[in-house]
Amino acid sequence: MAVSCLRRRRDAARIFTFAVTISAATIAVGLLMAAPASAQRSVFRLEEATIADVHRAIMARQLTASQLVSEYLKRIAAYNGTCVKGAVDPATGFQLGDIEPVENAGQLNALMTINQRGKRSKTDSADSDPAMPDALEVARQLDAEFARTGRLKGPLHGIPFAIKDQFDTFDMRTTSGAAASYANDRPPRDAEVVARLRQAGAIILAKANMGEYASGDRSTFGGTTCNPYDTSRSAGRSSGGSGAAVAANLVMCALGEETGPSARNPAANNSLVGIVATHSLVSRAGLVPASLTRDRAGILCRTVRDSATVLSALAGYDPRDAATAASIGQTPNRPYQAFAENASLRGVRIGVVRELMQPFSKADEDSIRVADQAIADLAKAGATIVDPGPNGALFKDAIAELLAGLDAPFLAGSSKEGFAGAPFVGTSIDITGEAARMPPELSLRILAEREPSNAGEVLYVLDRYLRERGDKTIKSVKDLIDHSTFYGHAAIAGVTEPPKSRLEGLLTRTERFTKKSDGSPYARRTPIANLDGNGWHVARTTLQVLVNKVMADHKLDALVYPTKTIPAPLLASPVEPANIKVVKDKITATIDGEDYERTVDRALDVRGPLTWRLSPNGGFPTIAVPAGYTKEVYDRAVMRGTDGGKQAGDLVGPKPLALPVSIDFLGRPFSEPMLIRIAAAYERATRHRKPPAAFTQATQAAAR
């Protein structure tokens, strides 16, 4: 929120001039450098500029890193204000209660902390350490080095980045979006991915706003981020600040983080290219964790080549993250961006995952229409498409053949009727390979979306991170609860709980029962003392074996499907229901001599209302690429409960609206070079990305 108070500054001492050309989609910024009087003025376009554009301008002495940073700071000052309505707590300055979205807000609130001295830390107001240069000081250092050597420092020389506040930055406040009272809100060292960006010449311009502790659209410290294509809608949940900042040209690229949907979701909602690498390719060290097993850095840029360039800087073994040892020998012998050059789809075989393209309601249909057109465009561009057709199932036979041997307990739980009273081993053998005998709803959807029991997993990784960080005040999850201010609101269907209750849920398991004798409610609360994340390892192994098998049998180079079939939802509103078909199981317990029971939903069929989670739950590399825009959208009516909570009512619509839609290209572990080739070829053939119209005016015009 402090970012929204940035004062617009004009530096009269700059030795270049700006010629601004305003059109529906671009700003032309003419940069006249010190040069002979006869020199021709060159034009550098700030909006939608690529890494290559910046480097060409720098090498031609038409642009400096300092000038580039200054212009991005002007756009931040113009567009980064508060974008929702809500009461501001006078004691803290935070919006702590309900918020109301605003159409055409003209602001995004995408960035939480700007890398400028005096604005980077709440615990170091002086901010005078010369070993912590701010963004402009780093840019001047790069300019001086370039003036001396004539060479770029690295592949990201001078490129302004936003970093999701989930990643440690030694020079800027890092709290995962929380208003937490650390003794020192700066961690002692950079996250490994941040350190590698700096080594490659990148400039860390800001920390991006995020869903607090990697969930939701808002944080206590940063507030709510809005979507630049429709400010009343989600920018993409927890990495939405990263996505909105890149889409609106407040930075050139950003890092997000993905445990479930949270890097590809903002890519889809903001018409960006998002890369999440093979789980073991990029280090997680220095990340405020959300999972022991699934956290991954996500790269968000506006082009495939730029995203691949960032991946080249990040990939490889890090002793601080043992999982990356698996990447040794798996990286290509040339930079990842090289595979985007002159990319072609000739000879490439792509399988269509129709299981993830089912229209469960009118709300799904338009995104599926866009995805169908993308598949046709892939074929037109030369790819061989392996498509089981509408309502087909690419994975049906593989699931029937392999699931019993991979995860028989899950299979039995999905078909309690089929296994009831029958020998477990014998029944598993009898149905193996018999697709007709599998539960009719069993598909890749339920396998990709399921959430195994993970008792203690998040508590373990978060407490371990806090211990290693070494703060004098906050050393544990309990300390976070005791030393933080939290926003709150009544329950919203499909939207994450407020952060305090989520943290409390890491410490205590709550089960709600009804007493059989008189129907009175009872809540059993049990401290979480054990640690078991094995269910996620089984789920990952199952998905990897299935995907590898299907891709081998069909000789596929990649899979394709819509990143999501529900476009960006309204902020602070219920989302499309995730559970499509549910059965209710009764669980009984005897507590202090009394009989109790509770009802638990068991999902038989599901949709991914944010994104499909085949990629994070399987650890697969995936690239989300813009595929077009909706023509119309449907939302859910809001039904208020007696407690003020919001439940999903009937579908409302259609509403004519162009919202971004993307497709995922997913491959085997460490197949990033092939995925980059495919994504780049598709991007070149279609060029769907369009900058958000409301944020393409000149900074000078927006400031008036």
Secondary structure, 3 states (H helix, E strand, C coil): CHHHHCCCCCCCCCCCCCCEEECCCCEEEECCCCCCCCCCCCEECCCCCCHHHHHHHHHCCCCCHHHHHHHHHHHHHHHCCCCEECCECCCCCCECCCCEECCCCCCCCCEEEECCCCCCCCCCCCCCCCCCCCHHHHHHHHHHHHHHHCCCCCCCCCCEEEEECCECECCECCCCCCEECCCCCCCCCCCHHHHHHHHCCCEEEEEECCCCCCCCCEECCCEECCECCECCECCCHHHHHHHHHHHCCCCCEEEEEECCCCCHHHHHHCCCEEEECCCCCECCCCECCCCCCCCEEEEEECCHHHHHHHHHHHECCECCEHHHHHHCCCCCCCCHHHHHCCCCCCCCEEEECHHHCCCCCHHHHHHHHHHHHHHHHHHHCCCEEECCCCCCCCCHHHHHHHHHHHHHHHHHHHCHHHHCCCCHHHHHHHHCCCHHHCCCCCCHHHHHHCCCCCCCHHHHHHHHHHHHHCCCCCCCHHHHHHCEECCCCCCECCCCCCHHHHHHHHHEEEEEEEECCCCCEEEEEEECCCCCCHHHHHHHHHHHHHHHHHHHHCCCCEEEEECCCCCCCECCCCCCCCEEEEEEEEEEEEECCEEEEEEEEEEEEECCCCCCCHHHHHCCCEEEEEEEECCEEEEEEEEECCCCCEEEEEEEEEEECCCEEEEEEECCCCCHHHHHHHHHHHHHHHCCCCCCHHHCCCHHHHHC
